Amino acid sequence: MNEISEKIGVIGAGAMGSGIAQVAAQQGHQVILSDTSQGALDVSRTKLKKVLARLVEKGKISPEKSDSISSNISYTLSMSDFKECAFVIEAIVERLDVKKVVFKELETIVSTETILATNTSSLSVASIAAACEHSERVIGVHFFNPAPLMPLVEIVPSVQTSKAVLQKSIELVSSWKKTTVLAKDTPGFIVNRVARPFYGEALRIYEEGIADFATIDWAMKEMGGFRMGPFELMDFIGNDINYAVTESVFTSFYFDPRYKPSFTQKRHSEAGWLGRKSGRGYYDYSEDAQPKLASQDKDLGQQILWRVLVMLINEAADALFWNIASAEDIDLAMTKGVNYPKGLLQWADDIGIDLCVEEMDRLYDLYHEDRYRCSPLLRRKKSEGSAFFS
Ligand SMILES: NC(=O)c1ccc[n+]([C@@H]2O[C@H](COP(=O)([O-])OP(=O)(O)OC[C@H]3O[C@@H](n4cnc5c(N)ncnc54)[C@H](O)[C@@H]3O)[C@@H](O)[C@H]2O)c1
């Protein structure tokens, strides 16, 4: 890349924009971070100071490195400062109308060579790119929260994105020591699509009265090796946020019942029981709260894990069936993006694809709901006697 490539622009100094600015600054780039709110810029600067001080304290970076990271970032209220940036990443509010206005304006400021990336989680990259005259320079670059700590970035070219822009974006983000996976511009990309059953099937198991929150979390952690149970994780993410993502994926998939949101989560959200951030979610986070005890019935635990895991595997297989990403990238995305103990397609191979198909068919026979339809790819693999890998 040429010399202006050293300058990176980031729009939106919230949680994601600040994190992305830090990542680029740590790699030695000059970063310009913009926001329409001076307050947001001030908070971002103060937070970065604290984060860097902690890293110095822990011996992870030297005081000199901390100073250079700080001085690499400049804060501005005006996008006109992006004139010399080779790469601009937008991380503003998740609203198509607002993003479109920003992209249209951005194009009048930057050079014709500049790549324009969006960190959107749920909007179509094609619709954002359509705001630009040169839509071939627009691409999705989806970081995970917190960006400095999470290794995965989903690279999402739209139908308009040029091959050169895709290649340069992969090169740049990889040079920031991130693991990149390539995802099709479809709702939820890889992670937010494939992970849906982790929440949705757990909620359904609860709603059917099969087990309580603590028992479901216990089963997924103790027997499945997941770092957090689904209810703990939803409380951590925030029920309002997690519910909104589910609803958006459900709507975007033309109401496919596989992604149907849950009334339990909706009511928790409406009640203000958002999780850790509000002090109460599926669990009580107050100081004198009594811990919820799991039943620890091994047969029940196995049944819960098996049902959720097979639904996840089915979702991963279906993402592969629809060419959303390669098998390798689907597994990489789930292990690096949401810390799953094993890639889901590898897990299917290890368990045996025939057993996964049997469980999907058992669930379908039980409920006669489209939600439990087995992916054609899983069924094909079973009949061929083949595996996803090897
Ligand atoms: N939070 C997450 O876990 C997460 C993860 C991946 C992707 N994302 C995506 O990243 C984007 C930002 O999310 P966030 O959580 O950082 O939001 P946030 O609310 O923390 O920050 C958004 C910032 O954008 C600013 N802003 C709003 N309109 C603007 C405009 N027109 N010009 C400049 N700045 C403007 C706001 O003042 C705010 O500081 C969204 O598209 C979101 O979907 C979020």
The ligand as a Gaussian input file, in Angstrom:
#p B3LYP/6-31G(d) Opt

LIG

0 1
 N      -21.299000      -3.482000      20.506000
 C      -21.031000      -4.636000      19.916000
 O      -20.937000      -5.706000      20.554000
 C      -20.813000      -4.683000      18.429000
 C      -20.096000      -5.750000      17.869000
 C      -19.842000      -5.752000      16.500000
 C      -20.343000      -4.733000      15.698000
 N      -21.072000      -3.719000      16.271000
 C      -21.541000      -2.644000      15.371000
 O      -20.658000      -1.531000      15.498000
 C      -21.388000      -0.314000      15.335000
 C      -21.204000       0.574000      16.551000
 O      -21.639000      -0.115000      17.701000
 P      -21.223000       0.347000      19.175000
 O      -21.664000      -0.733000      20.088000
 O      -19.808000       0.797000      19.189000
 O      -22.169000       1.626000      19.360000
 P      -22.041000       2.808000      20.416000
 O      -23.422000       3.267000      20.656000
 O      -21.179000       2.419000      21.560000
 O      -21.247000       3.948000      19.596000
 C      -21.734000       4.577000      18.462000
 C      -21.066000       5.956000      18.355000
 O      -21.396000       6.507000      17.082000
 C      -21.621000       7.889000      17.257000
 N      -22.421000       8.375000      16.131000
 C      -23.730000       8.198000      15.906000
 N      -24.077000       8.767000      14.725000
 C      -22.938000       9.290000      14.191000
 C      -22.624000       9.982000      13.008000
 N      -23.567000      10.256000      12.117000
 N      -21.355000      10.335000      12.782000
 C      -20.388000      10.066000      13.677000
 N      -20.616000       9.412000      14.839000
 C      -21.882000       9.037000      15.095000
 C      -22.292000       8.024000      18.600000
 O      -22.126000       9.320000      19.138000
 C      -21.550000       6.958000      19.419000
 O      -20.430000       7.504000      20.070000
 C      -22.822000      -0.707000      15.034000
 O      -22.987000      -0.786000      13.644000
 C      -22.920000      -2.102000      15.660000
 O      -23.910000      -2.897000      15.061000
 C      -21.301000      -3.653000      17.609000

